[in-house]
Every structure is written in structure tokens, then in C-alpha cells.
Amino acid sequence: MRFPNRSTPIGQMINSYLAGQTQAEDHVIHLLFSANRWESAAEIERLIQVGTTVVLDRYYYSGIVYSAAKRVDGMDLEWCRQPEVGLPRPDVCVFLDVDTEVAKQRGGFGEERYEKAEIQVRVRGLFGELRAKGGHEGDDIVVVDAGMEVEELQKSIWRVVDGIVKKVAAEEMTLRKSIVCECLRGLKTKRKAKRWPHLMAFINFAARNHASDCEADDLTDDVLVTEEKMRMCRLHAPNGTG
């Protein structure tokens, strides 16, 4: 998925602005960029719920630093991040770091409004500032040297992504085991368990695959275990479990 998403009415307004065909007040255009990301928020969430790995070409990290790089009064990093609060948070943000002079030699540079050397220098510095701040945005950013050959760059990016995928998988397995054990303590009979069919299906699956030390035999039933039911368990678990 690529941002800005130029297929929507808001995206078309942004495209016109980036191409230099129209003008817009800086606060307004920042909010349009943010609105464009919010237009896709539900779809991103849906894809995650069905187990799809979502790769975004630019996201709110870029939105924050590019607007702040304009040096407009009142539009610092903190102001620029406020409209982004609540958007789906990625597991990692890979920042492809390249010297501005090198970037200028690459095809397509300079075709849009923000592709100016002075803006790119500020953006690079602000990404470093955002990373140094820590917190959600800073902790998510991993810098990769983009000055290398494409094949080596691809390997470097994959090493970062592969590490994150394994980390997320390990955390998910731990979470599943915790949910199962908690549910087994709270749901003592099949009768109670059947009130939450999605959760019941999840318990059946997880107890067999990820939580062998939890006894689920007295709860299991001939419930059809599907990927959809397992994904829905967090939404339907009683008392906010999971």
C-alpha cells in the first residue's frame, strides 16, 4: 500500500498539490495527508485481522517529518503527529538513509514539490530527531544504509523484517498460551464455554498447538476450528480477555 493514496478524492487533491498544479495552506495540506492515511486505516486493520502482512510505502512517520521540515510556525514534530494518533502502528519503520547528493542522481528526483535538496536534508535530520526522542515513533524506526547496491539493500531490509516477523510470532505464541490458560481457569464447563463459540474454537486450537501444559480436554467440543474464528477470538473474548 502506498501513501499518499492518489485514488481517492483527497488523494487527488494531494497529487495536484505535489505536482505544483494547486496551492494549499501548510496546515491544511498536512491535515489532508493525515486524512488520506485515515481513509485506509480500516482496510489496514482488516488485512491484519485476516493475517496479511501489510507493507506501506511511506506512512505517518514521513507525514510528520515532511510537514515539520517546512519550518512553519507552530508546525513542529509534536503538532504534526497529533492528527496521526490512533492510526494502526506498524511493527517496524525501515528508514532508507541515503546522502542527498546520491539521491539527486537517481531517476525521478525533483519531480514533486518536496523533492528539493534543502527539504531532503531537513527531513533526514528530523528522522534522526524523531528516532532520538524514543516513544512509539522513535522506537519503531530502524535505519538502513540505502547507498549500497540494490541486491545488498534488499538483503539488509529483509534481515530487519525477518527479525521483526520472528519476534512478533514469538510474542503471539506467548499471548495465545496466556489467553488459553486464563480462559481455562475462567470457563469450567462446556455450557459456559459455548456462550463464546469464537473463543471456544480458539481454545481448542491453541491448547493443542501452543499450550500443552493447559488441560483443555474437559472443555473441548466438536467445534469447527477456522482461521476466522481464531482471529475473532480477541474481539469476542469475555471481560476483555485477550
N, C-alpha and C positions, 0 to 999 in steps of 0.2 A: 504494500500500500504506500502511495507516495503523497507527500504534502508539499505545497497545497494541492488539494483535490480540485482540479480545474473543471470537473464535470458538473459541479453544482452551480446554481446562480451566484452564490457567494464566491465560489472558486473562480468563476468567470470575471467577477469584479476584481478579484485579486490579480488574475492573469493580465487584465487590462492595465492595472497599476504597475505591475512588474515590467511590462513591455514598454512603459512610458507613454501609453496612449491616454491615460487619465491621471488626475491628481487626487490626492486624499490627505486629510489631516493625519498626522502621525499616530495620535491616539486611536483614531477611527480605524486606520488600516491594521493596527496591532489587534484591535478587537475583532476585526473581520478575519484575520488569520486564526485567532483563537476560536471563533465561531465555526470556521471551516474544520478545525480539528474536532470540535464538539459534534459536528454533523456525523462524524464517523465513529464516535465513541461507542454507540450501541452496537455497531457492527463489529468493532474490535472485541468487545465483551462477548458477543455471540460466538465469534470464531474461537476465542479462548475457551469458552464453555464446552465447545464440541471437540476440543483437543487439538486445534490447529495452532501451529507456531506462526505468530504474526511478525513479519519483518516490515519495519517502517523506514522509508527513505525520507528523513527529516521528521521531526516531531516537535513537541513543545520546548525542548531544550534549545533547538535552533530558533524557535519563535521568540524566546526570552532574550537570547543574546543578540540577535539581529536587530530587534527593536531598541534594546539598550545601547547598541553600537551607534545609534543616530545621535546620541548625546543631547536629547531633547530634555528640557527642564521637566522634572517630575517623572521621567520615564527611566528610572534606574532598574536594576535587576529585580528588586523586590516588587516594584509596581508591576513590572511586565509579567511576573509569574502569577500574580493573583488570579487572572481570568482562567489560568490553566489548572487551578486547584480542583481536584476531583476527577480529572481525566485518568483513564487507565494508566497505571505506572508500569513501564517496561522492567524486565529483569536486568537489562543492561543497555547502556547507550555507548555505542562504539564511535568515538570521535576520531575521524581520519585526519591526522595532523600533517599538513604539508606546508612548506615555505611558500609565501605569497608569490614570490618570483617564479617558482616552479609551477604553481597553479596557473599563472598568467600564460604560460607556454602551452597549456593544454587546450584542446579543442572546445569551443563554445564559451570560453571565459569572456565576460564582458558584455554578454548579450542581454542581460537583465539588470534592473535597477541596482540591486545590491552587489553586483559583481564588479566592484571597484576596489582597487588595491588598498586604499585607506580604510574602507569598510571591512575588508577581509582581515587586515591587521588588527583592528579593534575586536572583531569577532573572535579571532584566535586568542587574544588576551582575555576576553570576557569568559570564554570557555574555561580558561585556566583559573580565573577568579571564581567561577561557579563551582568548579571542582574543589578548589581550596576551601570553600565555605562548608563543604560536607553537607549533611542533611540528605533529603531524598534525592535531589538532582545531583549534587556533588558526589555522593556515594555511588551513584549509578554509572558515572562516566569512566570509561576505560580508553586511554589514549593509545592509538596505533599509528606508527610512522607510515604515512601514505606515500613517502618518497621512493619506495622500493618498486621493483618490477611487479606487474600485476599478479603473476603466479605466486610470488613470495608474499605479497599483500593478502592474497586470498587465504593462504595458509595461516598467516598471523591472525586474521579475523576469525578463522574457524577455531583456532586454539582458544580464543577468548569465548566464543559462542559455545563450543563443546564443553568447556569448563562450567559455564552457567547452566547448560542443559543438565549436566550430571548433578550439579548442586540442587537445582530445582527438583529433579527426580528423587533425590535422596530426602529432601525436605518433605515432599509429597508422601513418600512412603512412611516416614515417621508420623506425619499428620494422620494418615489413614489408620495406622496402628493405634494411635491415641484415641481417635474417634471410636474405633471398634471397641476398645476396652471400656471407654466411658459408657457407650451405649449398652454393652452387655451388663454393666453394673446397674443401669437405669431401667432396662427393659427385661423383666423377669419371666414373662410368659409370651407365648406366641400371640395370644389375644392382644396384648398391648403392642407388640411389635407390628402386628398387621395394621395398626392405625397409621403407620408410616411406611407404606409399601416401598417408596424410593429408598428410604433408609434401610429397610429390611434387605432389599436387594444388595445394597452396598455392604451390609454386614456379612451377608453370605459370601460375597466375592472377596472382600478384604480379609475376613477371618481365614479363608482357605489359602490366600496368597501372600498376605503380609503380616498376619498377626496370629501365628500358630500357637502362641502361648495363651491366647484367649479362647475359652471354651464356648463355641457357638452352636454346638450340636443340638442343645435343648431349645434353640431359638429358630434354627433354620427350617425352611419350609420349601415347597416346590415353587418358589418364586422365580420367574424368568429374570435372569440377570442380564441386563443390557447395558451398553455403554451409556445410553441416555439416562437410565435410572441411576447409574453411578455418578454421572455428572450432576444430576439433580439433587443428590443427597444433601449437599450443603444448603440448598435453598429450602429444603423441607424438613430438615432435622429439628426435633422438638427442643424448645427452650434455647434456641440459638446454637445448638451443638454443631461444631464444625464451621 
